[in-house]
């Protein structure tokens, strides 16, 4: 599978096509909830927020293998740390995108300063910069497909 290039400029160009009334092909999140959901992933990758592990170590090892594969994320998967209909954190979509950009930049700066750090994900365990990049790439691709921004 081809995943989106993990490049902020490229991602922002793609987001130019996202409107607040965009309807997802699956799932219950609206466009702004989706952006805020992606933002939470970037906050997690820098250790700003964390969630308890949701699976055992054996399954976590399998999840890491999946992370390194070319397999896409499954549709309509619900996870405890990401509610299906979360409250909005921002007043409007544009502000949610602004926060997303800030957290992306913080992620890049965090790992420039702390290249050997790892931060935990509830399903993948401790991830380093390269692994977080793999996850962000899969995750952004998944949700951009959900909203018809990419095929």
N, C-alpha and C positions, 0 to 999 in steps of 0.2 A: 504494500500500500504506500502511496505517496502522502507524506505528512507535510503540513505547511512549514515553510522555512521559518525558523525561530529568529526572526528579525523584526524589531519593533516597527520600523518604517513600513515594511511589507504588511504586517498585521494591521497597522492603522489604516493603510490604503484599503484593505479588505473591509475594515469596520466602517468605512465611509458609506458602504451599502447597507448598513444595519439601521433600521428605523425602529422607533419605539413600538410601533404596532405590528412588527414582524411576527409571524406565527411559526412556531417550531414544527418540524416534521414529526417529532416525538417529544415526550416529556411535558411537564407542566410549567416550567419556568418561562417567564417572558424575557424579552431582549435585555432589559436592564438587570434582571435577576441573574441572567447568564453571565453578563460582564462582571457583576459583583462576585459571582461564584468563581470565575477565573481569577479574580483579584485575591480571593481568599487563598487560592493555591500558591500565588506568589508570596503572600504573607507567610504561609506555612514554610515555604522553601527557604526563607531567611530566618526562621525561628521566631518570628513576631507573634505567632499564634501556634498552638499545638492541640492535637486531639489524641485521646487514648488509642492504643492499638486495638483493632477490631478483629484481628485474626491471629492464629498461632504462628510460630516461627516456621514450621514446615510449609504452610500455605504462603507465608510471606516470601519464602525462597522461590516458590513457583511464580508469585506475582513479579518478582524481580526478573525472572526469565522472560515473562510476558513483556515487561517494560523494555527489554533489550531486543524484542522481536519486531517484526514488521506488521504484526496484527493490530487492527484498530480496537478501540474501546467498544464494548457492547452498548447497544442502545437500551434505554429505559432501565438502567441499573440504579437502584436507590442505595444510598449509604447513610449510616446514622449521622455522620458529621455534616452532611449536606442536605438539609430539609428540602422537600419538593417545592414548597411555596414559601421561601424565606421572606421576611420583612425587608424592605428596601433600606439601604444604608445611605443612599444619596437622593437628592431632591429630583434629579432628572438624569436621563441617559448620558448626556454629555458630561455631567459631573462624575458619573460612574466610570466613564471612559478615561477621564482625567486621572481619577484615583488608580485605575488599572495601569496607566502609563507610569505614574509615580512609583507604584509597587514594582513594576518591571525594572525600572532604572535602579531602585533600591536593591533588587535581587542581583543585578549585574555588579553594582558597586560593593555589595556585601561579599560576594565571592572573589572580587579583585583583592579585597583587603584580607579575606579569610579563605584562601584557596583550598585548604585542607579540611575545612569544616564539613560536617554532615548535619542534616536536620531531618527529624522523623516525619514520616507519612503514616497514617493509620493502617494502610494496606501494604505498603512497600518497605516499611522500616526506614532505617537511616539511609538517606540519599546524599551523595556528593553533588557538586555542581553539574557534572556531565549527566548524571542520572536525573537530576531535577530538570535539566534541559530536555531530556528524552520525554519525561512525563509532561512537561508543559507543551511540548510539540504535539504529543498524542492528544492531550486534553483540549488544547485550542482547536486542533483539527476536528475533534469529535463535536465540539459545540458549534463551530463554524459550519459544519455539515448540517447539524441540527437546524440551524436557522437559514440554510440555503445560501450561505456566503461563499462556500466552495463546494465542489462536487467530489 
